[in-house]
Amino acid sequence: EIVNVSRRILTEGWSIHELGTARMGSDPKTSVLNQFQQSHDVKNLFVVDGSSHVSASCQNPTWTIMALAWRSCDYLADQFKKGNL
């Protein structure tokens, strides 16, 4: 039994890292995003946040999110220069 626990710390976004809902993968039937976090279904949509993480570790995911976003931006810029976007 927890006694005298503040309800403030139990609300979403207060002390957790919200992740998930847009699985990253190569098969459009089982994932929403490709390896560059680009939507399989919506042209030119890139989701560069924690949505591609369908599970979480015990560590803060910020560096991983930033690294994936950086990679996605490099890909996006390259594809834009080639006229593919």
TIBARO-208167 format. One line per field, with one value per residue: residue number from 0; residue in one letter; x, z, y negated of N, C-alpha, C in turn. Coordinates in pm, 1 decimal. Example, Ala and Ser with C-alpha at 12.3 -4.5 7.8 and 13.67 -1.06 7.14 Angstrom:
// residues 2
vexdren <- [0	1];
drense <- [a	s];
n_east <- [1319.0	1285.0];
n_up <- [780.0	708.0];
n_north <- [569.0	225.0];
ca_east <- [1230.0	1367.0];
ca_up <- [780.0	714.0];
ca_north <- [450.0	106.0];
c_east <- [1320.0	1290.0];
c_up <- [780.0	787.0];
c_north <- [330.0	-3.0];
//
This chain:
// residues 85
vexdren <- [0	1	2	3	4	5	6	7	8	9	10	11	12	13	14	15	16	17	18	19	20	21	22	23	24	25	26	27	28	29	30	31	32	33	34	35	36	37	38	39	40	41	42	43	44	45	46	47	48	49	50	51	52	53	54	55	56	57	58	59	60	61	62	63	64	65	66	67	68	69	70	71	72	73	74	75	76	77	78	79	80	81	82	83	84];
drense <- [e	i	v	n	v	s	r	r	i	l	t	e	g	w	s	i	h	e	l	g	t	a	r	m	g	s	d	p	k	t	s	v	l	n	q	f	q	q	s	h	d	v	k	n	l	f	v	v	d	g	s	s	h	v	s	a	s	c	q	n	p	t	w	t	i	m	a	l	a	w	r	s	c	d	y	l	a	d	q	f	k	k	g	n	l];
n_east <- [84.4	57.8	130.0	49.8	127.0	191.2	-38.4	38.9	284.1	210.0	89.4	61.2	348.2	486.8	699.9	780.0	871.0	710.2	637.5	616.0	359.4	411.7	556.1	882.1	1014.4	1091.9	883.0	581.2	341.0	366.3	470.2	487.0	666.9	965.0	1321.3	1425.0	1250.2	1037.7	710.1	537.2	298.2	209.0	303.0	611.0	602.9	763.5	836.7	982.6	1029.3	972.9	790.4	851.7	963.4	870.7	898.7	1043.1	1346.8	1523.1	1654.0	1693.0	1550.5	1633.5	1883.7	1891.9	1660.0	1736.1	1960.2	1842.6	1669.8	1855.0	1979.7	1757.9	1711.2	1946.1	1907.4	1665.5	1746.4	1934.2	1769.9	1597.5	1771.3	1822.4	1582.5	1381.0	1188.3];
n_up <- [0.0	-89.1	69.6	117.7	-139.8	-392.6	-638.9	-858.7	-967.3	-1098.8	-1339.6	-1700.7	-1898.6	-1699.6	-1557.4	-1727.5	-2039.1	-2323.1	-2570.7	-2880.1	-3103.1	-3380.0	-3543.1	-3665.8	-3960.6	-4233.1	-4371.4	-4498.2	-4420.4	-4158.0	-4026.3	-3973.8	-4043.9	-4246.8	-4243.0	-4223.7	-4084.8	-4236.5	-4357.4	-4469.4	-4601.3	-4635.8	-4847.4	-4828.0	-4551.3	-4249.0	-3939.0	-3672.8	-3391.8	-3069.5	-3146.4	-3306.1	-3140.3	-3009.7	-2777.1	-2451.6	-2277.1	-1963.1	-1964.2	-2046.0	-2351.5	-2516.0	-2652.4	-2842.0	-2989.1	-3091.5	-3248.9	-3441.7	-3559.3	-3667.0	-3858.5	-4021.6	-4113.2	-4261.0	-4466.7	-4572.3	-4666.0	-4861.2	-5039.1	-5115.5	-5253.6	-5471.4	-5595.3	-5527.2	-5338.1];
n_north <- [117.1	-213.7	-509.1	-848.9	-946.5	-1170.9	-1266.7	-1408.4	-1314.0	-1089.1	-1131.9	-1134.3	-1210.8	-1343.2	-1214.0	-1018.3	-858.7	-893.8	-664.8	-477.2	-340.4	-378.4	-168.0	-87.8	51.2	281.4	397.9	300.4	413.5	485.9	272.1	-85.8	-282.1	-328.0	-245.7	-497.6	-643.1	-722.9	-740.6	-450.3	-469.3	-738.8	-983.3	-1152.5	-1193.2	-1213.7	-1077.2	-1181.5	-1126.1	-978.8	-789.0	-568.7	-385.2	-98.1	32.3	-11.5	-85.9	-79.6	-312.2	-663.1	-764.7	-974.3	-1030.5	-825.1	-880.5	-1130.2	-1055.5	-887.3	-1073.0	-1251.2	-1086.3	-1040.1	-1300.3	-1348.6	-1161.2	-1260.8	-1516.7	-1437.4	-1291.2	-1495.4	-1667.3	-1505.0	-1514.0	-1341.9	-1381.7];
ca_east <- [0.0	133.2	68.6	95.8	190.4	132.4	-96.9	107.4	391.1	154.2	23.9	139.9	439.3	553.3	829.5	795.0	902.7	603.1	692.1	534.6	247.6	451.6	667.5	975.2	1052.5	1099.2	759.6	466.6	229.9	388.7	530.3	434.1	778.3	1083.1	1439.7	1455.2	1132.8	948.6	587.1	516.6	169.7	185.5	420.4	689.9	579.9	868.7	798.3	1114.1	1017.0	976.7	682.6	903.0	1008.7	753.3	928.8	1133.2	1443.8	1522.9	1732.6	1632.0	1564.5	1655.8	1997.5	1852.3	1565.5	1814.1	2043.0	1754.3	1622.6	1968.7	1991.6	1642.4	1732.9	2048.8	1840.0	1568.8	1821.0	1990.8	1660.3	1548.2	1868.7	1806.8	1450.0	1292.8	1085.5];
ca_up <- [0.0	-97.6	153.9	98.0	-269.9	-467.8	-767.2	-966.0	-1030.6	-1166.2	-1463.8	-1822.0	-1935.5	-1584.3	-1531.6	-1816.0	-2178.5	-2402.0	-2691.8	-2945.6	-3197.4	-3521.3	-3555.4	-3776.3	-4018.8	-4379.4	-4427.5	-4475.0	-4359.3	-4013.6	-3971.3	-4023.5	-4094.2	-4294.6	-4157.8	-4211.6	-4016.0	-4339.8	-4363.7	-4583.9	-4665.4	-4663.3	-4917.8	-4768.1	-4407.1	-4164.1	-3797.4	-3608.9	-3246.4	-3003.4	-3192.4	-3367.5	-3033.2	-2960.3	-2641.5	-2383.9	-2182.8	-1835.7	-1983.7	-2117.4	-2495.7	-2590.4	-2744.5	-2952.2	-3070.0	-3162.8	-3350.2	-3550.3	-3626.5	-3745.4	-3974.8	-4107.4	-4176.2	-4364.2	-4577.0	-4629.0	-4742.0	-4977.8	-5131.3	-5166.7	-5354.0	-5589.0	-5652.2	-5495.6	-5242.2];
ca_north <- [0.0	-338.4	-610.9	-986.9	-965.9	-1281.3	-1227.2	-1480.9	-1236.5	-973.2	-1171.1	-1116.3	-1317.5	-1404.1	-1151.5	-903.2	-888.8	-834.9	-605.4	-377.0	-359.7	-383.8	-72.6	-105.1	178.6	283.9	452.9	211.9	487.6	501.3	150.3	-212.9	-363.0	-256.8	-263.3	-640.4	-697.3	-775.3	-662.5	-361.7	-499.2	-880.7	-1036.2	-1261.1	-1208.7	-1159.7	-1083.5	-1180.1	-1137.0	-849.3	-701.2	-445.8	-295.4	-26.0	79.3	-104.6	-30.0	-151.6	-434.0	-773.9	-740.0	-1097.8	-1021.0	-737.5	-957.5	-1231.8	-989.9	-844.9	-1194.6	-1301.2	-997.8	-1068.2	-1431.5	-1329.9	-1091.8	-1353.9	-1617.7	-1370.4	-1261.1	-1623.2	-1713.3	-1418.5	-1536.5	-1229.6	-1422.3];
c_east <- [89.2	58.3	131.7	173.0	116.8	80.8	-26.9	210.3	338.0	86.2	118.3	228.0	516.7	691.4	849.6	831.2	799.4	657.6	586.0	434.4	287.0	575.8	751.4	1015.0	1049.3	970.6	641.0	346.6	243.8	449.5	470.2	542.9	889.3	1202.5	1481.6	1339.5	1038.5	828.3	583.8	395.4	148.3	312.5	480.7	658.9	692.0	826.6	926.4	1102.4	1020.5	871.5	732.7	953.8	887.7	777.3	1031.0	1229.3	1433.3	1598.9	1652.6	1654.5	1605.4	1770.4	1963.8	1756.2	1640.8	1897.8	1958.6	1701.3	1732.4	1983.9	1878.1	1659.5	1839.8	1987.5	1744.0	1638.8	1878.7	1882.7	1602.1	1639.7	1857.0	1671.2	1350.8	1183.3	1012.2];
c_up <- [0.0	-19.9	123.4	-32.8	-344.0	-601.8	-884.1	-1037.0	-1107.6	-1298.5	-1582.3	-1848.8	-1821.2	-1564.0	-1615.7	-1956.0	-2264.0	-2537.3	-2758.6	-3046.5	-3344.0	-3542.7	-3680.2	-3827.5	-4170.1	-4445.7	-4396.3	-4411.0	-4208.0	-3948.5	-4038.4	-4093.3	-4149.5	-4204.0	-4141.9	-4147.5	-4112.4	-4349.5	-4487.8	-4665.8	-4706.2	-4723.0	-4842.9	-4621.6	-4331.3	-4019.2	-3716.1	-3459.5	-3187.4	-3049.6	-3249.5	-3264.9	-2974.9	-2825.4	-2581.2	-2293.0	-2052.4	-1846.0	-2059.4	-2268.3	-2578.7	-2690.2	-2864.3	-3045.5	-3152.8	-3274.4	-3469.2	-3628.5	-3715.8	-3873.5	-4073.8	-4181.7	-4284.5	-4488.1	-4648.8	-4716.0	-4870.0	-5082.4	-5193.0	-5277.0	-5483.9	-5656.9	-5625.1	-5396.0	-5293.3];
c_north <- [-123.8	-445.5	-746.7	-1008.1	-1076.4	-1230.4	-1297.6	-1395.3	-1116.0	-1007.8	-1155.8	-1237.9	-1379.1	-1344.8	-1025.9	-951.1	-817.1	-791.4	-519.2	-429.6	-363.5	-296.9	-100.1	33.0	174.2	332.9	362.0	282.0	497.5	377.5	27.0	-293.9	-275.1	-289.1	-408.8	-716.1	-769.2	-682.8	-573.9	-407.5	-644.5	-940.9	-1155.1	-1289.0	-1138.5	-1180.5	-1069.6	-1210.5	-996.5	-751.0	-569.4	-344.7	-223.1	40.6	-17.1	-29.1	-107.6	-283.4	-539.8	-756.3	-861.5	-1088.0	-932.8	-809.6	-1061.5	-1170.1	-945.0	-965.0	-1251.7	-1218.7	-1023.7	-1200.0	-1424.3	-1264.7	-1186.6	-1458.5	-1558.1	-1342.5	-1388.1	-1676.2	-1633.9	-1436.3	-1425.7	-1264.1	-1544.4];
//
